[in-house]
Amino acid sequence: MRAADALDALLAMADGADDRAPGGAVTLALCGRWDHEPPCPEAPHHNSRERAGNRLRVRVLFAVDPARETAVRERIEAALATGHLVGPDGVTSEWRLVSTARSAVRAAESDHADRLRRG
């Protein structure tokens, strides 16, 4: 059975840059492509973001077999650490990873986490 977990990241990203790109990088790392039917085969996940000037907070809520949790978390962190993504439109977005932290699933996310666990 999958367990839900979360990762929070803080990125430095130029104003006007596509703030969806870091989530796209995570999706590519976990799914291999953007255009697949859900759920993600590796770890069903949801990316959210919040921008404040040139800082972007990214939260990845994911569900994974507990034995694979460390490997999936490392893939997420590596995707964010790349610092760039060429989007499907051919435009390159860039950012700098400032920090990452493990985070518990929030009470407001529990229904979403349950859906991800079920795949």
C-alpha positions in Angstrom: 0.0 0.0 0.0 1.2 3.4 -0.9 1.9 6.1 1.8 1.5 9.8 1.2 4.3 12.2 1.9 5.3 15.7 0.8 8.4 17.7 -0.1 8.6 21.5 0.2 11.2 23.4 -1.9 12.2 27.0 -2.1 13.5 28.2 -5.5 15.0 31.5 -6.7 13.3 32.3 -10.1 13.4 35.5 -12.1 10.2 37.5 -12.2 8.2 36.6 -15.3 9.7 33.1 -15.6 7.3 30.3 -16.0 6.6 29.1 -12.5 5.0 25.9 -13.7 8.4 24.7 -15.0 9.8 23.2 -11.7 6.6 21.1 -11.4 7.1 20.1 -15.0 10.6 18.9 -14.2 9.3 16.8 -11.3 6.6 15.3 -13.5 9.2 14.4 -16.1 11.4 12.9 -13.5 8.6 10.7 -12.1 6.6 10.0 -15.1 9.0 10.3 -18.0 6.7 12.6 -20.0 4.0 15.2 -19.5 1.2 13.5 -21.6 0.2 10.3 -19.9 -3.0 9.0 -18.4 -3.0 9.2 -14.6 -1.8 7.9 -12.4 1.9 8.4 -12.6 3.4 4.9 -12.6 6.3 5.7 -10.2 4.5 7.9 -7.7 1.2 9.6 -8.2 1.8 13.2 -7.3 0.5 16.8 -7.3 2.7 19.9 -7.6 1.6 23.2 -6.2 3.4 26.6 -6.2 3.3 30.0 -4.6 5.3 32.9 -5.9 6.6 35.9 -3.8 8.7 38.1 -6.0 11.7 36.1 -7.2 11.1 33.3 -4.7 8.9 30.3 -5.6 7.7 27.8 -3.0 7.0 24.4 -4.6 5.2 21.7 -2.8 5.1 18.1 -4.1 2.5 15.9 -2.5 3.1 12.2 -3.5 2.2 8.7 -2.8 4.6 5.8 -3.0 5.4 2.4 -1.7 7.3 3.0 1.6 10.2 1.0 0.3 10.6 3.4 -2.6 10.0 6.7 -0.7 13.7 7.6 -0.4 14.4 7.0 -4.1 11.3 9.0 -5.2 12.2 11.9 -2.9 15.7 11.9 -4.3 14.3 12.0 -7.9 12.1 14.9 -7.0 15.0 16.8 -5.4 17.3 16.0 -8.3 14.7 17.3 -10.8 14.4 20.6 -8.8 18.2 20.8 -8.5 18.7 20.7 -12.3 17.6 24.4 -12.3 16.1 24.4 -15.8 13.5 22.9 -18.1 12.8 23.2 -21.8 9.0 23.2 -21.9 6.8 21.7 -24.6 6.8 25.1 -26.3 10.6 25.0 -26.6 11.1 27.8 -24.1 13.7 27.3 -21.4 12.8 28.2 -17.9 15.6 28.6 -15.2 15.7 28.6 -11.5 18.1 28.0 -8.6 17.2 25.5 -5.8 17.6 27.2 -2.4 16.3 24.5 -0.1 14.2 21.4 0.3 12.5 19.9 3.3 10.5 16.8 4.1 7.0 17.8 5.1 4.0 15.9 6.6 0.7 15.8 4.7 -1.4 18.7 5.9 -4.9 18.2 7.2 -6.3 20.2 4.2 -4.6 17.8 1.9 -5.8 14.5 3.4 -8.5 13.8 0.8 -6.1 14.5 -2.1 -3.5 12.3 -0.4 -6.0 9.5 -0.2 -6.8 9.8 -3.9 -3.0 9.7 -4.7 -2.6 6.6 -2.5 -5.3 4.8 -4.4 -3.7 5.7 -7.6 
